């Protein structure tokens, strides 16, 4: 029998964060016909062995290798039957009223294909990426030059529901009928960018994406290692994949500057990482970010 909601969490070496995340979701699920599915991408910190006994009602899928974020989420979606699917990062804490509030909104708005929420940073402030615009060439150029109001849809109220363009993959509530229409996550994206791509496909198919003022805490980035060269490569490669997929038809005169800007930002990020690692080597007491 189909459930109301399947909450899917993909994990990789974040045992403690995942434990806190699952505990918060279990509380938020009280009174809701739902299930929690954790897909572990071959963690080396004994995530499954440690947490399965603590959370016996959670379904764990243990992969023998790291198959990436998009593919792992798709794996769980295929192994679930529910009206709604929630893609949730393991570095989040879900407030108790949030799941019920989002489900009630989706029930009342059949035109909504997906919804995101107000993600709070560690300091309790709303994270700008809770609401984002599609990174079209124009929006991307503005953001790269520091003009971020359009990208983060800053005109929207934090306290009222509002239509947005991109739903963050950290908390991405999806209607299953919408997924069945537009398809699951694009597995060309190993990690990063898949939420932008899926959000764009929802909009192009006539669905609405919504921001809702229900809250979660998002320990942003703590489930990934952002001080690595691999992170920079994967992140900016995702940007290029999205651009080629949706804007590859643009003329060379327009597309080349975008690609140069992406590579330039990747180069600056790598230089920043190298500088911090060098300073840490010279002064071991300093903490690299």
C-alpha positions in Angstrom: 0.0 0.0 0.0 1.4 3.4 -1.0 2.4 5.7 1.8 1.8 9.5 2.0 5.5 10.4 1.9 8.9 8.8 1.4 11.8 10.7 3.0 15.1 9.9 1.2 18.5 10.7 2.7 21.7 10.0 0.9 24.7 9.7 3.2 28.5 9.4 2.9 30.7 9.4 6.0 28.3 11.6 8.1 27.2 9.1 10.7 26.7 11.6 13.6 24.9 14.2 11.4 22.7 11.5 9.9 21.8 10.2 13.3 20.6 13.7 14.4 18.8 14.1 11.1 16.9 10.8 11.3 15.9 11.5 14.9 14.4 14.9 13.9 12.5 13.3 10.9 11.1 10.6 13.1 9.6 13.2 15.4 8.3 15.2 12.5 6.7 12.1 11.0 4.5 11.3 14.0 0.9 11.0 12.8 1.9 10.9 9.1 1.9 7.7 7.1 5.5 7.9 5.9 8.8 6.0 5.6 12.5 6.9 5.8 14.9 5.5 3.3 18.7 6.0 3.8 21.0 5.2 0.9 24.6 5.0 2.1 27.2 5.4 -0.6 29.8 3.0 0.9 30.7 5.1 3.9 33.9 4.1 5.8 32.6 5.3 9.2 30.3 2.3 9.7 27.2 4.4 9.2 24.8 1.5 8.5 26.2 -0.8 11.2 26.0 2.0 13.8 22.6 3.5 12.9 20.5 0.6 11.8 20.1 -0.7 15.4 19.2 2.8 16.7 16.6 3.4 14.0 15.0 0.0 13.3 12.1 1.5 11.4 14.4 3.1 8.8 15.1 1.3 5.6 18.8 1.3 4.9 20.3 0.6 1.4 24.0 0.0 1.6 25.8 0.6 -1.7 29.2 -1.1 -2.4 30.6 2.1 -3.9 29.9 5.8 -4.1 27.4 6.1 -7.0 26.8 9.8 -6.5 24.0 11.9 -5.1 21.6 11.8 -8.1 21.9 8.1 -8.8 21.5 7.2 -5.1 18.3 9.3 -4.8 16.9 7.7 -7.9 17.7 4.3 -6.5 15.5 5.1 -3.5 12.7 6.7 -5.5 12.5 3.5 -7.6 12.2 1.5 -4.4 9.4 3.6 -2.8 5.7 4.0 -3.4 4.3 7.2 -2.0 2.3 10.3 -3.0 5.2 12.6 -2.1 9.0 12.2 -2.1 11.2 14.3 0.1 14.9 14.5 -0.9 16.7 15.5 2.3 20.4 16.2 3.1 21.9 14.4 6.1 23.2 17.6 7.5 19.8 19.0 8.3 17.5 19.0 11.3 13.8 19.1 10.5 11.5 21.1 12.8 8.4 19.1 14.0 5.7 21.1 12.2 7.6 21.3 8.9 6.6 18.0 7.2 2.9 18.3 8.1 2.9 21.9 6.9 4.5 21.2 3.6 2.3 18.2 2.9 -0.8 20.2 3.7 0.3 22.9 1.3 1.0 20.4 -1.4 -2.4 18.8 -0.9 -4.2 22.1 -1.2 -2.2 23.2 -4.3 -2.2 20.4 -6.9 -0.4 22.6 -9.4 2.7 22.5 -7.1 5.2 20.0 -8.4 7.7 20.7 -5.7 8.4 22.8 -2.6 11.4 24.0 -0.5 11.5 25.6 2.9 13.3 28.2 5.0 16.7 26.7 5.7 18.4 28.3 8.7 22.2 28.5 9.0 24.0 27.5 12.1 23.5 31.1 13.4 19.8 30.9 13.0 19.6 33.2 10.0 17.7 32.2 6.8 20.1 30.9 4.1 19.8 32.8 0.8 19.8 29.6 -1.2 16.4 28.7 0.3 15.0 30.6 -2.8 16.9 30.7 -6.1 16.3 31.6 -9.7 17.3 29.5 -12.6 20.9 30.4 -13.5 20.2 31.6 -17.0 23.2 33.1 -18.8 22.1 36.6 -17.7 21.4 35.7 -14.1 24.7 33.7 -13.9 26.7 36.7 -15.2 25.1 39.0 -12.6 25.9 36.5 -9.8 29.5 36.1 -11.0 29.9 39.9 -10.8 28.5 40.0 -7.3 24.9 41.1 -8.1 23.0 38.3 -6.3 19.6 39.8 -5.6 18.0 38.3 -8.7 19.6 34.9 -8.2 18.5 34.6 -4.6 15.0 36.1 -5.4 15.5 38.6 -2.6 12.2 40.4 -3.3 10.3 37.5 -1.7 9.2 37.6 1.9 10.7 35.0 4.3 7.4 34.7 6.1 5.0 34.0 3.2 4.7 31.3 0.6 6.0 32.3 -2.8 6.7 30.8 -6.1 10.4 30.2 -6.8 12.4 28.7 -9.7 14.9 26.4 -8.0 14.2 24.1 -5.0 17.3 23.3 -3.0 18.3 19.7 -3.0 18.9 20.0 0.8 15.1 19.8 1.3 13.2 19.1 -1.9 9.6 18.0 -1.6 8.3 16.5 -4.8 4.9 15.3 -6.0 5.4 11.8 -7.5 3.1 12.4 -10.4 5.4 15.4 -11.3 8.5 13.1 -11.1 6.7 10.5 -13.3 6.1 13.3 -15.9 9.5 15.0 -16.0 11.7 12.2 -15.0 14.0 11.6 -12.0 17.3 13.3 -11.2 19.8 13.5 -14.1 22.6 11.1 -13.3 25.1 13.1 -15.4 25.3 15.2 -12.3 27.4 13.3 -9.8 26.8 15.9 -7.1 25.6 19.5 -7.3 23.4 21.0 -10.0 20.9 18.2 -10.1 18.4 20.2 -8.1 18.6 23.1 -10.5 18.2 20.8 -13.5 15.1 19.1 -12.0 13.6 22.4 -10.9 14.0 23.7 -14.4 12.4 20.6 -15.9 9.4 21.0 -13.6 8.9 24.6 -14.6 9.2 23.8 -18.3 6.5 21.1 -17.9 4.0 23.5 -16.4 4.5 22.7 -12.7 5.0 25.3 -10.0 7.9 25.4 -7.5 7.2 27.0 -4.2 9.1 28.4 -1.2 7.3 27.7 2.1 8.1 29.4 5.4 8.5 26.2 7.4 11.9 25.7 8.9 14.8 23.3 9.0 18.4 23.8 10.1 21.0 23.2 7.4 24.5 22.7 8.5 25.5 23.8 5.1 28.4 22.0 3.6 29.2 19.9 6.6 28.3 16.7 4.7 30.8 17.5 2.0 34.5 18.4 2.0 34.6 21.8 0.4 38.3 22.3 1.0 39.3 19.7 -1.6 40.3 20.1 -5.2 37.7 17.4 -6.1 34.9 19.6 -4.7 35.9 22.5 -7.0 36.1 20.2 -10.0 32.7 18.5 -9.3 30.9 21.8 -8.5 32.0 23.7 -11.5 31.7 20.7 -13.8 28.0 20.6 -12.7 27.6 24.2 -13.8 29.0 23.4 -17.2 26.8 20.3 -17.6 23.7 22.4 -16.8 24.7 25.2 -19.2 25.5 22.8 -22.1 22.2 20.9 -21.5 19.8 23.8 -21.4 21.7 26.7 -23.1 23.9 24.9 -25.6 21.9 26.4 -28.4 23.0 29.9 -27.8 25.5 31.5 -30.1 29.2 31.2 -29.6 29.5 34.9 -28.9 27.2 34.5 -25.9 28.2 31.1 -24.7 32.0 31.5 -24.7 32.0 34.3 -22.1 29.8 32.2 -19.8 32.2 29.2 -20.0 35.2 31.5 -19.5 33.6 33.0 -16.4 32.9 29.5 -15.0 36.4 28.3 -15.6 37.7 31.6 -14.1 35.7 31.1 -10.9 36.9 27.5 -10.6 40.5 28.7 -11.0 40.0 31.4 -8.3 38.5 28.8 -6.0 41.4 26.4 -6.5 43.9 29.2 -5.8 42.1 30.1 -2.6 42.2 26.5 -1.4 45.9 26.2 -2.3 46.7 29.4 -0.4 44.9 28.2 2.7 46.6 24.9 2.6 50.0 26.6 2.2 49.3 28.9 5.1 48.3 26.0 7.2 51.6 24.2 6.3 53.6 27.3 7.2 51.6 27.9 10.4 50.1 24.5 11.6 48.2 26.3 14.3 45.9 28.0 11.7 42.8 26.1 10.8 42.1 25.6 7.1 38.4 26.3 6.3 
